[in-house]
Amino acid sequence: MLLYPSQDDLLNKINSKYSLVILAAKRAKQLHNEDDTQMLEEYKSVKNVGKSLEEIIAGDLVIDPDSIEK
C-alpha cells in the first residue's frame, strides 16, 4: 500500500501511470547501483522505489519532454 506520496499527488505530477512506473523504476535502479547520487536532503522511505517517488513528488525528478512523442 502506498501511503506517501499519495498516488493521486503523483499522477498530478506525471499524468500517466505507465510513465510514472517506468520513471520510478529507472531511478530506483540508478539509486541501487550508485548510492551517492541522492537528490533530496532527507527521505522518508528507506527503499529505492520509495525514494524515487519522493523525488518525483518534490519535482526534482521529471520526464524529459524531448523523449515524449507528440
Residue pairs with C-beta under 8 A, 6 or more apart in sequence:
2 53
4 44
4 45
4 54
5 53
5 54
5 56
5 57
9 57
10 20
10 53
10 56
10 57
11 17
11 20
13 56
13 57
13 59
13 62
14 20
14 23
14 56
14 62
14 63
19 63
20 56
23 52
23 56
23 61
23 63
24 49
24 52
24 53
24 56
25 49
25 52
27 48
27 51
27 52
27 55
27 56
27 61
28 48
28 49
28 51
28 52
29 48
30 37
31 37
31 38
31 48
31 51
31 52
32 48
38 51
39 55
39 58
39 60
39 61
40 51
40 54
40 55
40 58
40 60
43 50
43 51
43 54
44 50
44 54
45 51
45 53
45 54
52 61
55 61
56 62
